[in-house]
């Protein structure tokens, strides 16, 4: 498996180049030198089978690894039966769309703590993850579910929490959003040493085999005392984190993760910059 780089959804430059349909994205990304794309279903799974299969065909033709972001409103910290069934439905719909798209991974948010204790919210999340995995298996899907680290402190999604959740089952992978981790720690996930601590913790918790192929989101993110405020572009250097120290570590370890850039509007260009930084690190 090779390392992958690509955007989350379509960059502003995609539309500015005259493209209107995502079916054109794989060829456009391939011509940029990128090799991954994450289809966005954050506001709901609304893609039809015919359209999805056309995108899948273009992705296969142009060697673009596909993933899908499940709806943002999934909340796994609640064990209310109606909410549990809705969450399962959202994930199954995401798996169906991912299958049509030729996507082997879906990214899932864990959800907020709310008024309950963090311990209770985390235990609920574990139970919901198990229920979702059972439903996915019963439905016959083989899609890998990637649980994402989150940017707000009030949400289940620290590195420690996500790695513990992913350790529950080999069918799970972590989606490490380094911008989120930097935001929720108010700037304490941005140096080579801090990145290494995250990678080491992941490897020690879930093993090298899964750790080396982890899923990742990366962008510069503005943060405040409670964590994430908004996504930025690489042109903004105030908040970070910088990708170069992480690229160096990944190159040294010989790992092959999939990096999806979530910059605000420049995600394709910034993904290409990430790839170039990585290749430079690899050749040193």
MIDRENLUM-741280 format. One record per residue (C-alpha): residue in three letters; x, y, z; residue number from 0. Coordinates in steps of 0.25 Angstrom, whole numbers. Layout:
REM MIDRENLUM-741280
<pt><type>ALA</type><x>X</x><y>Y</y><z>Z</z><seq>NUM</seq></pt>
...
REM end
This chain:
REM MIDRENLUM-741280
<pt><type>UNK</type><x>0</x><y>0</y><z>0</z><seq>0</seq></pt>
<pt><type>UNK</type><x>5</x><y>14</y><z>-3</z><seq>1</seq></pt>
<pt><type>UNK</type><x>3</x><y>27</y><z>4</z><seq>2</seq></pt>
<pt><type>UNK</type><x>-9</x><y>35</y><z>-1</z><seq>3</seq></pt>
<pt><type>UNK</type><x>-12</x><y>50</y><z>-2</z><seq>4</seq></pt>
<pt><type>UNK</type><x>-25</x><y>57</y><z>-6</z><seq>5</seq></pt>
<pt><type>UNK</type><x>-36</x><y>67</y><z>-2</z><seq>6</seq></pt>
<pt><type>UNK</type><x>-49</x><y>66</y><z>6</z><seq>7</seq></pt>
<pt><type>UNK</type><x>-59</x><y>70</y><z>-5</z><seq>8</seq></pt>
<pt><type>UNK</type><x>-56</x><y>80</y><z>-16</z><seq>9</seq></pt>
<pt><type>UNK</type><x>-47</x><y>92</y><z>-15</z><seq>10</seq></pt>
<pt><type>UNK</type><x>-51</x><y>106</y><z>-20</z><seq>11</seq></pt>
<pt><type>UNK</type><x>-42</x><y>104</y><z>-31</z><seq>12</seq></pt>
<pt><type>UNK</type><x>-49</x><y>92</y><z>-36</z><seq>13</seq></pt>
<pt><type>UNK</type><x>-62</x><y>101</y><z>-39</z><seq>14</seq></pt>
<pt><type>UNK</type><x>-53</x><y>112</y><z>-44</z><seq>15</seq></pt>
<pt><type>UNK</type><x>-47</x><y>103</y><z>-54</z><seq>16</seq></pt>
<pt><type>UNK</type><x>-61</x><y>101</y><z>-60</z><seq>17</seq></pt>
<pt><type>UNK</type><x>-65</x><y>88</y><z>-53</z><seq>18</seq></pt>
<pt><type>UNK</type><x>-79</x><y>86</y><z>-48</z><seq>19</seq></pt>
<pt><type>UNK</type><x>-79</x><y>71</y><z>-45</z><seq>20</seq></pt>
<pt><type>UNK</type><x>-71</x><y>62</y><z>-35</z><seq>21</seq></pt>
<pt><type>UNK</type><x>-70</x><y>52</y><z>-46</z><seq>22</seq></pt>
<pt><type>UNK</type><x>-59</x><y>61</y><z>-52</z><seq>23</seq></pt>
<pt><type>UNK</type><x>-52</x><y>61</y><z>-39</z><seq>24</seq></pt>
<pt><type>UNK</type><x>-43</x><y>49</y><z>-40</z><seq>25</seq></pt>
<pt><type>UNK</type><x>-37</x><y>53</y><z>-54</z><seq>26</seq></pt>
<pt><type>UNK</type><x>-35</x><y>67</y><z>-49</z><seq>27</seq></pt>
<pt><type>UNK</type><x>-28</x><y>62</y><z>-36</z><seq>28</seq></pt>
<pt><type>UNK</type><x>-20</x><y>51</y><z>-44</z><seq>29</seq></pt>
<pt><type>UNK</type><x>-15</x><y>63</y><z>-53</z><seq>30</seq></pt>
<pt><type>UNK</type><x>-10</x><y>70</y><z>-40</z><seq>31</seq></pt>
<pt><type>UNK</type><x>-3</x><y>58</y><z>-36</z><seq>32</seq></pt>
<pt><type>UNK</type><x>-12</x><y>54</y><z>-24</z><seq>33</seq></pt>
<pt><type>UNK</type><x>-17</x><y>40</y><z>-22</z><seq>34</seq></pt>
<pt><type>UNK</type><x>-29</x><y>41</y><z>-11</z><seq>35</seq></pt>
<pt><type>UNK</type><x>-42</x><y>48</y><z>-10</z><seq>36</seq></pt>
<pt><type>UNK</type><x>-52</x><y>48</y><z>2</z><seq>37</seq></pt>
<pt><type>UNK</type><x>-67</x><y>49</y><z>-2</z><seq>38</seq></pt>
<pt><type>UNK</type><x>-75</x><y>58</y><z>7</z><seq>39</seq></pt>
<pt><type>UNK</type><x>-88</x><y>54</y><z>13</z><seq>40</seq></pt>
<pt><type>UNK</type><x>-87</x><y>62</y><z>26</z><seq>41</seq></pt>
<pt><type>UNK</type><x>-101</x><y>68</y><z>24</z><seq>42</seq></pt>
<pt><type>UNK</type><x>-107</x><y>55</y><z>19</z><seq>43</seq></pt>
<pt><type>UNK</type><x>-105</x><y>43</y><z>10</z><seq>44</seq></pt>
<pt><type>UNK</type><x>-112</x><y>49</y><z>-3</z><seq>45</seq></pt>
<pt><type>UNK</type><x>-104</x><y>43</y><z>-14</z><seq>46</seq></pt>
<pt><type>UNK</type><x>-111</x><y>33</y><z>-23</z><seq>47</seq></pt>
<pt><type>UNK</type><x>-106</x><y>20</y><z>-28</z><seq>48</seq></pt>
<pt><type>UNK</type><x>-104</x><y>24</y><z>-43</z><seq>49</seq></pt>
<pt><type>UNK</type><x>-96</x><y>36</y><z>-40</z><seq>50</seq></pt>
<pt><type>UNK</type><x>-88</x><y>29</y><z>-29</z><seq>51</seq></pt>
<pt><type>UNK</type><x>-84</x><y>18</y><z>-39</z><seq>52</seq></pt>
<pt><type>UNK</type><x>-80</x><y>28</y><z>-49</z><seq>53</seq></pt>
<pt><type>UNK</type><x>-71</x><y>35</y><z>-39</z><seq>54</seq></pt>
<pt><type>UNK</type><x>-65</x><y>21</y><z>-35</z><seq>55</seq></pt>
<pt><type>UNK</type><x>-62</x><y>18</y><z>-50</z><seq>56</seq></pt>
<pt><type>UNK</type><x>-54</x><y>30</y><z>-51</z><seq>57</seq></pt>
<pt><type>UNK</type><x>-47</x><y>28</y><z>-38</z><seq>58</seq></pt>
<pt><type>UNK</type><x>-43</x><y>14</y><z>-42</z><seq>59</seq></pt>
<pt><type>UNK</type><x>-38</x><y>19</y><z>-56</z><seq>60</seq></pt>
<pt><type>UNK</type><x>-30</x><y>30</y><z>-50</z><seq>61</seq></pt>
<pt><type>UNK</type><x>-24</x><y>23</y><z>-38</z><seq>62</seq></pt>
<pt><type>UNK</type><x>-32</x><y>31</y><z>-27</z><seq>63</seq></pt>
<pt><type>UNK</type><x>-34</x><y>24</y><z>-14</z><seq>64</seq></pt>
<pt><type>UNK</type><x>-48</x><y>28</y><z>-9</z><seq>65</seq></pt>
<pt><type>UNK</type><x>-53</x><y>30</y><z>5</z><seq>66</seq></pt>
<pt><type>UNK</type><x>-66</x><y>36</y><z>10</z><seq>67</seq></pt>
<pt><type>UNK</type><x>-70</x><y>45</y><z>22</z><seq>68</seq></pt>
<pt><type>UNK</type><x>-82</x><y>40</y><z>29</z><seq>69</seq></pt>
<pt><type>UNK</type><x>-93</x><y>51</y><z>34</z><seq>70</seq></pt>
<pt><type>UNK</type><x>-88</x><y>60</y><z>45</z><seq>71</seq></pt>
<pt><type>UNK</type><x>-100</x><y>59</y><z>53</z><seq>72</seq></pt>
<pt><type>UNK</type><x>-97</x><y>44</y><z>57</z><seq>73</seq></pt>
<pt><type>UNK</type><x>-95</x><y>44</y><z>73</z><seq>74</seq></pt>
<pt><type>UNK</type><x>-90</x><y>31</y><z>79</z><seq>75</seq></pt>
<pt><type>UNK</type><x>-90</x><y>36</y><z>93</z><seq>76</seq></pt>
<pt><type>UNK</type><x>-105</x><y>34</y><z>95</z><seq>77</seq></pt>
<pt><type>UNK</type><x>-112</x><y>21</y><z>97</z><seq>78</seq></pt>
<pt><type>UNK</type><x>-126</x><y>26</y><z>95</z><seq>79</seq></pt>
<pt><type>UNK</type><x>-132</x><y>15</y><z>86</z><seq>80</seq></pt>
<pt><type>UNK</type><x>-138</x><y>24</y><z>76</z><seq>81</seq></pt>
<pt><type>UNK</type><x>-124</x><y>31</y><z>75</z><seq>82</seq></pt>
<pt><type>UNK</type><x>-117</x><y>18</y><z>74</z><seq>83</seq></pt>
<pt><type>UNK</type><x>-125</x><y>13</y><z>62</z><seq>84</seq></pt>
<pt><type>UNK</type><x>-124</x><y>26</y><z>55</z><seq>85</seq></pt>
<pt><type>UNK</type><x>-108</x><y>25</y><z>57</z><seq>86</seq></pt>
<pt><type>UNK</type><x>-108</x><y>11</y><z>51</z><seq>87</seq></pt>
<pt><type>UNK</type><x>-117</x><y>16</y><z>39</z><seq>88</seq></pt>
<pt><type>UNK</type><x>-107</x><y>27</y><z>36</z><seq>89</seq></pt>
<pt><type>UNK</type><x>-95</x><y>18</y><z>36</z><seq>90</seq></pt>
<pt><type>UNK</type><x>-102</x><y>8</y><z>28</z><seq>91</seq></pt>
<pt><type>UNK</type><x>-106</x><y>18</y><z>18</z><seq>92</seq></pt>
<pt><type>UNK</type><x>-92</x><y>23</y><z>18</z><seq>93</seq></pt>
<pt><type>UNK</type><x>-87</x><y>9</y><z>15</z><seq>94</seq></pt>
<pt><type>UNK</type><x>-97</x><y>7</y><z>4</z><seq>95</seq></pt>
<pt><type>UNK</type><x>-92</x><y>20</y><z>-3</z><seq>96</seq></pt>
<pt><type>UNK</type><x>-78</x><y>17</y><z>0</z><seq>97</seq></pt>
<pt><type>UNK</type><x>-80</x><y>3</y><z>-7</z><seq>98</seq></pt>
<pt><type>UNK</type><x>-85</x><y>10</y><z>-19</z><seq>99</seq></pt>
<pt><type>UNK</type><x>-74</x><y>20</y><z>-19</z><seq>100</seq></pt>
<pt><type>UNK</type><x>-63</x><y>9</y><z>-18</z><seq>101</seq></pt>
<pt><type>UNK</type><x>-59</x><y>15</y><z>-5</z><seq>102</seq></pt>
<pt><type>UNK</type><x>-53</x><y>6</y><z>5</z><seq>103</seq></pt>
<pt><type>UNK</type><x>-54</x><y>15</y><z>17</z><seq>104</seq></pt>
<pt><type>UNK</type><x>-64</x><y>24</y><z>24</z><seq>105</seq></pt>
<pt><type>UNK</type><x>-61</x><y>34</y><z>35</z><seq>106</seq></pt>
<pt><type>UNK</type><x>-70</x><y>35</y><z>47</z><seq>107</seq></pt>
<pt><type>UNK</type><x>-71</x><y>46</y><z>58</z><seq>108</seq></pt>
<pt><type>UNK</type><x>-73</x><y>41</y><z>72</z><seq>109</seq></pt>
<pt><type>UNK</type><x>-82</x><y>52</y><z>78</z><seq>110</seq></pt>
<pt><type>UNK</type><x>-83</x><y>61</y><z>90</z><seq>111</seq></pt>
<pt><type>UNK</type><x>-83</x><y>58</y><z>104</z><seq>112</seq></pt>
<pt><type>UNK</type><x>-95</x><y>66</y><z>108</z><seq>113</seq></pt>
<pt><type>UNK</type><x>-100</x><y>67</y><z>122</z><seq>114</seq></pt>
<pt><type>UNK</type><x>-95</x><y>53</y><z>126</z><seq>115</seq></pt>
<pt><type>UNK</type><x>-82</x><y>50</y><z>131</z><seq>116</seq></pt>
<pt><type>UNK</type><x>-70</x><y>48</y><z>121</z><seq>117</seq></pt>
<pt><type>UNK</type><x>-68</x><y>34</y><z>127</z><seq>118</seq></pt>
<pt><type>UNK</type><x>-83</x><y>30</y><z>124</z><seq>119</seq></pt>
<pt><type>UNK</type><x>-82</x><y>37</y><z>110</z><seq>120</seq></pt>
<pt><type>UNK</type><x>-70</x><y>29</y><z>107</z><seq>121</seq></pt>
<pt><type>UNK</type><x>-76</x><y>15</y><z>111</z><seq>122</seq></pt>
<pt><type>UNK</type><x>-89</x><y>19</y><z>103</z><seq>123</seq></pt>
<pt><type>UNK</type><x>-80</x><y>21</y><z>91</z><seq>124</seq></pt>
<pt><type>UNK</type><x>-73</x><y>7</y><z>93</z><seq>125</seq></pt>
<pt><type>UNK</type><x>-87</x><y>1</y><z>93</z><seq>126</seq></pt>
<pt><type>UNK</type><x>-91</x><y>8</y><z>81</z><seq>127</seq></pt>
<pt><type>UNK</type><x>-79</x><y>5</y><z>73</z><seq>128</seq></pt>
<pt><type>UNK</type><x>-81</x><y>-10</y><z>76</z><seq>129</seq></pt>
<pt><type>UNK</type><x>-96</x><y>-9</y><z>71</z><seq>130</seq></pt>
<pt><type>UNK</type><x>-92</x><y>-2</y><z>59</z><seq>131</seq></pt>
<pt><type>UNK</type><x>-81</x><y>-12</y><z>55</z><seq>132</seq></pt>
<pt><type>UNK</type><x>-91</x><y>-23</y><z>57</z><seq>133</seq></pt>
<pt><type>UNK</type><x>-101</x><y>-16</y><z>48</z><seq>134</seq></pt>
<pt><type>UNK</type><x>-91</x><y>-13</y><z>37</z><seq>135</seq></pt>
<pt><type>UNK</type><x>-87</x><y>-28</y><z>38</z><seq>136</seq></pt>
<pt><type>UNK</type><x>-101</x><y>-33</y><z>37</z><seq>137</seq></pt>
<pt><type>UNK</type><x>-103</x><y>-24</y><z>25</z><seq>138</seq></pt>
<pt><type>UNK</type><x>-92</x><y>-30</y><z>18</z><seq>139</seq></pt>
<pt><type>UNK</type><x>-83</x><y>-18</y><z>17</z><seq>140</seq></pt>
<pt><type>UNK</type><x>-68</x><y>-19</y><z>18</z><seq>141</seq></pt>
<pt><type>UNK</type><x>-65</x><y>-4</y><z>19</z><seq>142</seq></pt>
<pt><type>UNK</type><x>-55</x><y>1</y><z>29</z><seq>143</seq></pt>
<pt><type>UNK</type><x>-60</x><y>10</y><z>40</z><seq>144</seq></pt>
<pt><type>UNK</type><x>-51</x><y>21</y><z>43</z><seq>145</seq></pt>
<pt><type>UNK</type><x>-54</x><y>28</y><z>57</z><seq>146</seq></pt>
<pt><type>UNK</type><x>-49</x><y>43</y><z>57</z><seq>147</seq></pt>
<pt><type>UNK</type><x>-42</x><y>51</y><z>67</z><seq>148</seq></pt>
<pt><type>UNK</type><x>-49</x><y>64</y><z>70</z><seq>149</seq></pt>
<pt><type>UNK</type><x>-46</x><y>78</y><z>72</z><seq>150</seq></pt>
<pt><type>UNK</type><x>-55</x><y>82</y><z>83</z><seq>151</seq></pt>
<pt><type>UNK</type><x>-52</x><y>78</y><z>97</z><seq>152</seq></pt>
<pt><type>UNK</type><x>-67</x><y>76</y><z>100</z><seq>153</seq></pt>
<pt><type>UNK</type><x>-67</x><y>64</y><z>90</z><seq>154</seq></pt>
<pt><type>UNK</type><x>-62</x><y>50</y><z>91</z><seq>155</seq></pt>
<pt><type>UNK</type><x>-50</x><y>50</y><z>82</z><seq>156</seq></pt>
<pt><type>UNK</type><x>-37</x><y>52</y><z>89</z><seq>157</seq></pt>
<pt><type>UNK</type><x>-25</x><y>43</y><z>83</z><seq>158</seq></pt>
<pt><type>UNK</type><x>-26</x><y>34</y><z>96</z><seq>159</seq></pt>
<pt><type>UNK</type><x>-41</x><y>32</y><z>94</z><seq>160</seq></pt>
<pt><type>UNK</type><x>-41</x><y>29</y><z>79</z><seq>161</seq></pt>
<pt><type>UNK</type><x>-30</x><y>19</y><z>80</z><seq>162</seq></pt>
<pt><type>UNK</type><x>-37</x><y>12</y><z>92</z><seq>163</seq></pt>
<pt><type>UNK</type><x>-49</x><y>11</y><z>84</z><seq>164</seq></pt>
<pt><type>UNK</type><x>-42</x><y>6</y><z>71</z><seq>165</seq></pt>
<pt><type>UNK</type><x>-35</x><y>-4</y><z>80</z><seq>166</seq></pt>
<pt><type>UNK</type><x>-49</x><y>-11</y><z>82</z><seq>167</seq></pt>
<pt><type>UNK</type><x>-49</x><y>-17</y><z>68</z><seq>168</seq></pt>
<pt><type>UNK</type><x>-40</x><y>-20</y><z>56</z><seq>169</seq></pt>
<pt><type>UNK</type><x>-50</x><y>-14</y><z>46</z><seq>170</seq></pt>
<pt><type>UNK</type><x>-48</x><y>0</y><z>52</z><seq>171</seq></pt>
<pt><type>UNK</type><x>-37</x><y>10</y><z>48</z><seq>172</seq></pt>
<pt><type>UNK</type><x>-34</x><y>23</y><z>55</z><seq>173</seq></pt>
<pt><type>UNK</type><x>-36</x><y>36</y><z>47</z><seq>174</seq></pt>
<pt><type>UNK</type><x>-26</x><y>45</y><z>53</z><seq>175</seq></pt>
<pt><type>UNK</type><x>-29</x><y>60</y><z>50</z><seq>176</seq></pt>
<pt><type>UNK</type><x>-16</x><y>66</y><z>55</z><seq>177</seq></pt>
<pt><type>UNK</type><x>-23</x><y>80</y><z>53</z><seq>178</seq></pt>
<pt><type>UNK</type><x>-34</x><y>76</y><z>63</z><seq>179</seq></pt>
<pt><type>UNK</type><x>-24</x><y>70</y><z>73</z><seq>180</seq></pt>
<pt><type>UNK</type><x>-16</x><y>83</y><z>72</z><seq>181</seq></pt>
<pt><type>UNK</type><x>-28</x><y>91</y><z>74</z><seq>182</seq></pt>
<pt><type>UNK</type><x>-34</x><y>83</y><z>86</z><seq>183</seq></pt>
<pt><type>UNK</type><x>-20</x><y>84</y><z>93</z><seq>184</seq></pt>
<pt><type>UNK</type><x>-19</x><y>99</y><z>90</z><seq>185</seq></pt>
<pt><type>UNK</type><x>-7</x><y>97</y><z>82</z><seq>186</seq></pt>
<pt><type>UNK</type><x>0</x><y>85</y><z>88</z><seq>187</seq></pt>
<pt><type>UNK</type><x>0</x><y>76</y><z>76</z><seq>188</seq></pt>
<pt><type>UNK</type><x>9</x><y>83</y><z>66</z><seq>189</seq></pt>
<pt><type>UNK</type><x>24</x><y>79</y><z>69</z><seq>190</seq></pt>
<pt><type>UNK</type><x>31</x><y>67</y><z>64</z><seq>191</seq></pt>
<pt><type>UNK</type><x>32</x><y>62</y><z>78</z><seq>192</seq></pt>
<pt><type>UNK</type><x>17</x><y>64</y><z>80</z><seq>193</seq></pt>
<pt><type>UNK</type><x>13</x><y>57</y><z>67</z><seq>194</seq></pt>
<pt><type>UNK</type><x>22</x><y>45</y><z>71</z><seq>195</seq></pt>
<pt><type>UNK</type><x>15</x><y>44</y><z>84</z><seq>196</seq></pt>
<pt><type>UNK</type><x>2</x><y>42</y><z>77</z><seq>197</seq></pt>
<pt><type>UNK</type><x>7</x><y>32</y><z>67</z><seq>198</seq></pt>
<pt><type>UNK</type><x>14</x><y>24</y><z>78</z><seq>199</seq></pt>
<pt><type>UNK</type><x>1</x><y>24</y><z>86</z><seq>200</seq></pt>
<pt><type>UNK</type><x>-6</x><y>19</y><z>74</z><seq>201</seq></pt>
<pt><type>UNK</type><x>4</x><y>8</y><z>71</z><seq>202</seq></pt>
<pt><type>UNK</type><x>4</x><y>4</y><z>85</z><seq>203</seq></pt>
<pt><type>UNK</type><x>-11</x><y>3</y><z>86</z><seq>204</seq></pt>
<pt><type>UNK</type><x>-15</x><y>-3</y><z>73</z><seq>205</seq></pt>
<pt><type>UNK</type><x>-2</x><y>-9</y><z>68</z><seq>206</seq></pt>
<pt><type>UNK</type><x>7</x><y>-6</y><z>56</z><seq>207</seq></pt>
<pt><type>UNK</type><x>-1</x><y>-13</y><z>45</z><seq>208</seq></pt>
<pt><type>UNK</type><x>-13</x><y>-4</y><z>47</z><seq>209</seq></pt>
<pt><type>UNK</type><x>-5</x><y>8</y><z>52</z><seq>210</seq></pt>
<pt><type>UNK</type><x>3</x><y>9</y><z>39</z><seq>211</seq></pt>
<pt><type>UNK</type><x>-9</x><y>10</y><z>30</z><seq>212</seq></pt>
<pt><type>UNK</type><x>-17</x><y>20</y><z>39</z><seq>213</seq></pt>
<pt><type>UNK</type><x>-27</x><y>30</y><z>32</z><seq>214</seq></pt>
<pt><type>UNK</type><x>-24</x><y>45</y><z>35</z><seq>215</seq></pt>
<pt><type>UNK</type><x>-30</x><y>59</y><z>33</z><seq>216</seq></pt>
<pt><type>UNK</type><x>-21</x><y>71</y><z>33</z><seq>217</seq></pt>
<pt><type>UNK</type><x>-23</x><y>86</y><z>32</z><seq>218</seq></pt>
<pt><type>UNK</type><x>-19</x><y>98</y><z>40</z><seq>219</seq></pt>
<pt><type>UNK</type><x>-30</x><y>101</y><z>50</z><seq>220</seq></pt>
<pt><type>UNK</type><x>-33</x><y>113</y><z>58</z><seq>221</seq></pt>
<pt><type>UNK</type><x>-35</x><y>110</y><z>73</z><seq>222</seq></pt>
<pt><type>UNK</type><x>-39</x><y>117</y><z>86</z><seq>223</seq></pt>
<pt><type>UNK</type><x>-40</x><y>112</y><z>101</z><seq>224</seq></pt>
<pt><type>UNK</type><x>-50</x><y>102</y><z>98</z><seq>225</seq></pt>
<pt><type>UNK</type><x>-44</x><y>96</y><z>85</z><seq>226</seq></pt>
<pt><type>UNK</type><x>-47</x><y>97</y><z>70</z><seq>227</seq></pt>
<pt><type>UNK</type><x>-53</x><y>110</y><z>65</z><seq>228</seq></pt>
<pt><type>UNK</type><x>-51</x><y>109</y><z>49</z><seq>229</seq></pt>
<pt><type>UNK</type><x>-43</x><y>103</y><z>38</z><seq>230</seq></pt>
<pt><type>UNK</type><x>-33</x><y>111</y><z>31</z><seq>231</seq></pt>
<pt><type>UNK</type><x>-24</x><y>110</y><z>19</z><seq>232</seq></pt>
<pt><type>UNK</type><x>-9</x><y>107</y><z>19</z><seq>233</seq></pt>
<pt><type>UNK</type><x>-7</x><y>122</y><z>16</z><seq>234</seq></pt>
<pt><type>UNK</type><x>-11</x><y>125</y><z>30</z><seq>235</seq></pt>
<pt><type>UNK</type><x>1</x><y>122</y><z>39</z><seq>236</seq></pt>
<pt><type>UNK</type><x>-3</x><y>127</y><z>52</z><seq>237</seq></pt>
<pt><type>UNK</type><x>-10</x><y>114</y><z>58</z><seq>238</seq></pt>
<pt><type>UNK</type><x>-4</x><y>102</y><z>50</z><seq>239</seq></pt>
<pt><type>UNK</type><x>-1</x><y>91</y><z>52</z><seq>240</seq></pt>
<pt><type>UNK</type><x>11</x><y>90</y><z>42</z><seq>241</seq></pt>
<pt><type>UNK</type><x>11</x><y>78</y><z>33</z><seq>242</seq></pt>
<pt><type>UNK</type><x>26</x><y>77</y><z>31</z><seq>243</seq></pt>
<pt><type>UNK</type><x>30</x><y>70</y><z>45</z><seq>244</seq></pt>
<pt><type>UNK</type><x>19</x><y>60</y><z>43</z><seq>245</seq></pt>
<pt><type>UNK</type><x>23</x><y>57</y><z>29</z><seq>246</seq></pt>
<pt><type>UNK</type><x>37</x><y>54</y><z>34</z><seq>247</seq></pt>
<pt><type>UNK</type><x>32</x><y>44</y><z>44</z><seq>248</seq></pt>
<pt><type>UNK</type><x>23</x><y>37</y><z>34</z><seq>249</seq></pt>
<pt><type>UNK</type><x>35</x><y>36</y><z>25</z><seq>250</seq></pt>
<pt><type>UNK</type><x>44</x><y>31</y><z>35</z><seq>251</seq></pt>
<pt><type>UNK</type><x>35</x><y>20</y><z>40</z><seq>252</seq></pt>
<pt><type>UNK</type><x>31</x><y>16</y><z>25</z><seq>253</seq></pt>
<pt><type>UNK</type><x>16</x><y>17</y><z>29</z><seq>254</seq></pt>
<pt><type>UNK</type><x>6</x><y>18</y><z>18</z><seq>255</seq></pt>
<pt><type>UNK</type><x>-6</x><y>26</y><z>23</z><seq>256</seq></pt>
<pt><type>UNK</type><x>-17</x><y>33</y><z>15</z><seq>257</seq></pt>
<pt><type>UNK</type><x>-16</x><y>48</y><z>17</z><seq>258</seq></pt>
<pt><type>UNK</type><x>-29</x><y>56</y><z>14</z><seq>259</seq></pt>
<pt><type>UNK</type><x>-27</x><y>71</y><z>14</z><seq>260</seq></pt>
<pt><type>UNK</type><x>-39</x><y>79</y><z>20</z><seq>261</seq></pt>
<pt><type>UNK</type><x>-34</x><y>93</y><z>17</z><seq>262</seq></pt>
<pt><type>UNK</type><x>-45</x><y>104</y><z>15</z><seq>263</seq></pt>
<pt><type>UNK</type><x>-46</x><y>105</y><z>0</z><seq>264</seq></pt>
<pt><type>UNK</type><x>-32</x><y>101</y><z>-3</z><seq>265</seq></pt>
<pt><type>UNK</type><x>-32</x><y>87</y><z>1</z><seq>266</seq></pt>
<pt><type>UNK</type><x>-27</x><y>81</y><z>-13</z><seq>267</seq></pt>
<pt><type>UNK</type><x>-15</x><y>91</y><z>-14</z><seq>268</seq></pt>
<pt><type>UNK</type><x>-12</x><y>89</y><z>1</z><seq>269</seq></pt>
<pt><type>UNK</type><x>-12</x><y>74</y><z>-1</z><seq>270</seq></pt>
<pt><type>UNK</type><x>-2</x><y>75</y><z>-12</z><seq>271</seq></pt>
<pt><type>UNK</type><x>7</x><y>83</y><z>-3</z><seq>272</seq></pt>
<pt><type>UNK</type><x>6</x><y>72</y><z>7</z><seq>273</seq></pt>
<pt><type>UNK</type><x>10</x><y>62</y><z>-3</z><seq>274</seq></pt>
<pt><type>UNK</type><x>21</x><y>70</y><z>-8</z><seq>275</seq></pt>
<pt><type>UNK</type><x>26</x><y>72</y><z>7</z><seq>276</seq></pt>
<pt><type>UNK</type><x>25</x><y>57</y><z>9</z><seq>277</seq></pt>
<pt><type>UNK</type><x>33</x><y>54</y><z>-3</z><seq>278</seq></pt>
<pt><type>UNK</type><x>44</x><y>64</y><z>1</z><seq>279</seq></pt>
<pt><type>UNK</type><x>45</x><y>57</y><z>14</z><seq>280</seq></pt>
<pt><type>UNK</type><x>45</x><y>44</y><z>8</z><seq>281</seq></pt>
<pt><type>UNK</type><x>57</x><y>47</y><z>-1</z><seq>282</seq></pt>
<pt><type>UNK</type><x>65</x><y>53</y><z>11</z><seq>283</seq></pt>
REM end
